[in-house]
Amino acid sequence: MNCVNFDEAFERYVREWMQKNSARLGGNAERMEAEMPEVYLRFLNEPAPWLDGQTPALYFTAYDDADLLVRWMVEYFQKKVPVPDQLLERIVDLGAPSEARLLQLLDDAQAPYDAVLTAITLLRELGSEQPMQRYVDLIAGCPVPHEQADMCAESLQAMGEKAVGPILQALDRATPVAQEVFLDILCNYPGDERIYQLAMRKFSERPCALFASMLGKLGDARAIPALREAAAAPGVNYLDYVEIRNAGEELGGDPLPERDFEGDPYYEALKQAQD
């Protein structure tokens, strides 16, 4: 399959456009930037000799074989050529056939890493819930944070409350890193004691802004004493203090007395930015 570099073609188009319009624009970079969206639309909709007279916008619409299009996408990654947005859009447009082929790509150990990441993104755009358990299992085994786990978490987040059950079932076997990733999703669905207990445990291990905000989302007033204690700790930095204080007040706790953060690097940086 021919992996045409659309990005290079657009760069050539822009250079030619700038040469033709140099007198009118007078080298004004702001005017050039302002006209660029219109230039791009013309590029997409003009017949292109490098596409045998077809327009870039419609080039991939001539193909309705999802397997072919996904293999084409993979080949782009293998050849390290930028994948055209129009190819990805066409894959999504085909719906269910593309979903089935992208699910296969998730399990392809030989596929380029970036192709798998793109498959996760496209499945999310398709609204697919089929890979839910795959994503939960992948995250659960993560020893360290990585991009694929983050993208799987974004997809689980997009699946909504349906993902809560499978995530809860995976908590006991999840790594510490995975538990934090899962908690970021679960804190949007209060009501299960396991979620509250996990959030409290993580906060006690590391009383920071991240876990304080999660406790605030859960809306359980039982967390107030722990939040107040953390806010009063001598070593707390300003950014963590603010989020811990806000979470406690959000849960109905009394306002905390003011603290002096003179010398705290976060406080000083914020004060300097406001001056």
C-alpha positions as CSV (number, residue, x, y, z in Angstrom):
1,M,0.0,0.0,0.0
2,N,1.2,3.5,-0.8
3,C,1.7,5.5,2.4
4,V,1.5,9.0,1.0
5,N,2.9,11.7,3.4
6,F,0.0,14.2,3.6
7,D,2.0,16.4,6.0
8,E,4.8,16.9,3.5
9,A,2.3,17.6,0.8
10,F,0.6,20.3,2.9
11,E,4.0,21.9,3.7
12,R,4.7,22.1,0.0
13,Y,1.2,23.6,-0.6
14,V,1.8,26.2,2.1
15,R,5.2,27.2,0.7
16,E,3.7,27.7,-2.7
17,W,0.8,29.7,-1.2
18,M,3.3,31.9,0.7
19,Q,5.3,32.6,-2.5
20,K,2.1,33.5,-4.5
21,N,0.9,35.8,-1.7
22,S,4.1,37.2,-0.4
23,A,3.4,40.7,-1.8
24,R,-0.2,40.8,-0.4
25,L,0.9,39.5,3.0
26,G,4.1,41.5,3.2
27,G,5.7,39.0,5.5
28,N,3.1,39.5,8.2
29,A,3.3,36.3,10.3
30,E,0.0,37.1,12.1
31,R,-1.9,37.5,8.9
32,M,-0.4,34.3,7.5
33,E,-1.4,32.4,10.7
34,A,-4.9,33.8,10.6
35,E,-5.5,32.6,7.0
36,M,-4.0,29.1,7.6
37,P,-7.3,27.4,8.4
38,E,-8.8,28.6,5.1
39,V,-5.6,27.5,3.3
40,Y,-5.9,24.0,4.9
41,L,-9.5,23.7,3.8
42,R,-8.5,24.6,0.2
43,F,-5.7,22.0,0.4
44,L,-8.1,19.3,1.5
45,N,-10.6,20.0,-1.3
46,E,-8.5,20.7,-4.3
47,P,-7.7,17.8,-6.7
48,A,-4.1,16.8,-6.0
49,P,-1.7,15.4,-8.6
50,W,0.1,13.4,-5.9
51,L,-3.2,11.6,-5.3
52,D,-3.9,11.0,-9.0
53,G,-6.3,13.9,-9.1
54,Q,-8.3,13.0,-6.0
55,T,-8.8,15.4,-3.2
56,P,-7.1,14.8,0.2
57,A,-10.4,15.1,2.0
58,L,-12.1,12.3,0.0
59,Y,-9.1,10.1,-0.8
60,F,-9.8,7.4,1.8
61,T,-13.6,7.5,1.3
62,A,-13.2,5.4,-1.8
63,Y,-12.3,2.4,0.5
64,D,-14.9,0.6,2.6
65,D,-12.8,-2.4,3.7
66,A,-12.0,-1.9,7.4
67,D,-9.4,-4.6,7.4
68,L,-7.6,-3.0,4.5
69,L,-7.8,0.5,6.1
70,V,-6.5,-0.7,9.5
71,R,-3.6,-2.6,7.9
72,W,-2.9,0.6,5.9
73,M,-2.7,2.5,9.2
74,V,-0.3,0.0,10.7
75,E,1.9,0.2,7.6
76,Y,2.1,4.0,8.0
77,F,3.4,3.4,11.5
78,Q,5.8,0.7,10.3
79,K,7.2,3.1,7.7
80,K,7.3,6.0,10.2
81,V,5.2,8.2,7.9
82,P,2.6,10.4,9.7
83,V,-0.8,8.8,9.6
84,P,-3.3,11.1,7.8
85,D,-6.3,12.2,9.9
86,Q,-8.5,11.4,6.9
87,L,-7.5,7.7,7.1
88,L,-8.3,7.6,10.9
89,E,-11.6,9.4,10.2
90,R,-12.5,6.8,7.6
91,I,-11.8,3.9,9.9
92,V,-14.1,5.4,12.5
93,D,-16.8,6.2,9.9
94,L,-17.0,2.5,9.0
95,G,-18.2,1.6,12.5
96,A,-18.7,-2.0,13.6
97,P,-16.3,-3.6,11.0
98,S,-13.6,-1.3,12.1
99,E,-14.3,-2.0,15.8
100,A,-13.8,-5.7,15.2
101,R,-10.5,-5.2,13.3
102,L,-9.2,-2.7,15.9
103,L,-9.9,-5.2,18.7
104,Q,-7.7,-7.7,16.8
105,L,-5.0,-5.1,16.6
106,L,-5.0,-4.7,20.4
107,D,-3.9,-8.4,20.7
108,D,-1.2,-8.2,17.9
109,A,2.1,-8.5,19.7
110,Q,3.9,-7.6,16.4
111,A,2.0,-4.4,15.9
112,P,3.9,-1.1,16.4
113,Y,3.3,0.4,19.8
114,D,1.9,3.6,18.4
115,A,-0.5,1.7,16.2
116,V,-1.9,0.0,19.3
117,L,-2.2,3.3,21.1
118,T,-4.1,4.7,18.1
119,A,-6.4,1.7,18.1
120,I,-7.3,2.5,21.7
121,T,-8.1,6.0,20.7
122,L,-10.2,5.0,17.7
123,L,-12.1,2.4,19.8
124,R,-12.9,5.2,22.3
125,E,-14.2,7.4,19.4
126,L,-16.3,4.5,18.3
127,G,-17.8,4.2,21.8
128,S,-16.7,0.6,22.0
129,E,-17.1,-1.1,25.4
130,Q,-15.7,-4.4,24.1
131,P,-12.2,-3.9,25.3
132,M,-13.3,-3.0,28.9
133,Q,-11.9,-6.1,30.6
134,R,-8.7,-5.9,28.5
135,Y,-8.1,-2.4,29.7
136,V,-8.8,-3.3,33.3
137,D,-6.4,-6.2,33.2
138,L,-3.7,-4.2,31.5
139,I,-3.9,-1.4,34.1
140,A,-4.1,-3.9,37.0
141,G,-0.7,-5.4,36.1
142,C,1.2,-2.1,35.7
143,P,4.3,-1.9,37.9
144,V,5.0,1.7,36.8
145,P,3.0,4.4,35.0
146,H,3.0,4.3,31.2
147,E,1.2,5.9,28.3
148,Q,-0.8,2.8,27.3
149,A,-2.3,2.4,30.8
150,D,-3.2,6.1,30.8
151,M,-5.0,5.8,27.5
152,C,-6.8,2.7,28.7
153,A,-7.9,4.6,31.8
154,E,-9.2,7.4,29.6
155,S,-11.3,4.9,27.7
156,L,-12.6,3.3,30.9
157,Q,-13.5,6.8,32.2
158,A,-15.5,7.4,28.9
159,M,-17.4,4.1,29.4
160,G,-18.9,5.5,32.6
161,E,-20.4,3.6,35.4
162,K,-20.4,0.3,33.5
163,A,-16.6,0.1,34.2
164,V,-16.9,0.4,37.9
165,G,-17.8,-3.3,38.6
166,P,-14.9,-4.7,36.6
167,I,-12.5,-2.2,38.2
168,L,-13.7,-3.0,41.8
169,Q,-13.2,-6.7,41.1
170,A,-9.6,-6.0,40.0
171,L,-8.5,-3.9,43.0
172,D,-7.2,-6.8,45.1
173,R,-4.8,-7.9,42.4
174,A,-3.9,-4.4,41.2
175,T,-0.4,-3.0,41.7
176,P,-0.1,0.1,43.8
177,V,0.3,2.2,40.7
178,A,-2.8,0.6,39.2
179,Q,-4.8,1.3,42.3
180,E,-4.1,5.0,41.9
181,V,-5.1,4.9,38.3
182,F,-8.3,3.0,39.2
183,L,-9.1,5.4,42.1
184,D,-9.0,8.4,39.7
185,I,-11.9,6.7,37.9
186,L,-13.7,5.3,40.9
187,C,-13.8,8.6,42.9
188,N,-16.4,9.8,40.4
189,Y,-18.8,7.1,41.6
190,P,-19.2,7.4,45.4
191,G,-21.3,5.0,47.4
192,D,-19.1,1.8,47.6
193,E,-17.2,1.4,50.8
194,R,-14.3,-0.1,49.0
195,I,-13.7,3.1,47.0
196,Y,-13.8,5.2,50.2
197,Q,-11.4,2.8,52.0
198,L,-9.0,2.8,49.1
199,A,-9.0,6.6,48.9
200,M,-8.4,6.9,52.7
201,R,-5.5,4.4,52.5
202,K,-3.9,6.2,49.7
203,F,-4.3,9.5,51.4
204,S,-2.8,8.2,54.7
205,E,0.2,6.8,52.7
206,R,0.6,10.1,50.8
207,P,-1.4,13.0,52.1
208,C,-1.3,15.2,48.9
209,A,-3.5,17.3,46.7
210,L,-4.3,14.4,44.4
211,F,-5.9,12.1,47.0
212,A,-7.4,15.0,48.9
213,S,-9.4,16.0,45.8
214,M,-10.5,12.4,45.3
215,L,-11.8,12.4,48.9
216,G,-13.6,15.6,48.2
217,K,-15.3,14.0,45.2
218,L,-16.4,11.0,47.2
219,G,-18.4,13.3,49.5
220,D,-17.9,11.2,52.7
221,A,-17.6,13.4,55.8
222,R,-15.8,10.6,57.6
223,A,-12.6,11.9,55.8
224,I,-12.8,15.3,57.5
225,P,-10.6,14.5,60.6
226,A,-7.9,12.9,58.4
227,L,-7.9,16.0,56.1
228,R,-7.7,18.4,59.0
229,E,-4.8,16.5,60.6
230,A,-2.9,16.5,57.3
231,A,-3.6,20.2,56.8
232,A,-2.1,20.9,60.2
233,A,1.0,18.8,59.6
234,P,4.3,20.8,59.8
235,G,5.7,19.5,56.5
236,V,2.8,20.1,54.2
237,N,3.5,22.3,51.2
238,Y,1.2,25.1,50.1
239,L,-0.3,23.4,47.1
240,D,-1.2,20.3,49.0
241,Y,-2.5,22.4,51.9
242,V,-4.9,24.3,49.7
243,E,-6.4,21.2,48.1
244,I,-6.6,19.4,51.5
245,R,-8.3,22.4,53.1
246,N,-10.7,22.8,50.2
247,A,-11.6,19.1,50.3
248,G,-12.3,19.3,54.0
249,E,-14.5,22.3,53.6
250,E,-16.3,20.7,50.6
251,L,-17.2,17.8,52.9
252,G,-18.7,20.2,55.5
253,G,-15.7,20.7,57.8
254,D,-15.1,24.0,59.6
255,P,-12.7,26.5,58.0
256,L,-9.1,26.0,59.0
257,P,-7.1,28.8,60.6
258,E,-4.7,30.6,58.3
259,R,-1.1,29.3,58.1
260,D,2.1,31.1,57.3
261,F,3.7,29.7,54.2
262,E,6.4,32.3,53.8
263,G,9.4,30.6,52.3
264,D,7.4,27.7,50.8
265,P,8.6,27.5,47.1
266,Y,5.0,27.0,45.8
267,Y,3.6,29.9,47.8
268,E,6.4,32.2,46.9
269,A,6.1,31.3,43.2
270,L,2.4,32.0,43.2
271,K,2.8,35.2,45.1
272,Q,5.4,36.4,42.6
273,A,3.1,35.5,39.7
274,Q,0.3,37.6,41.2
275,D,2.5,40.7,41.8
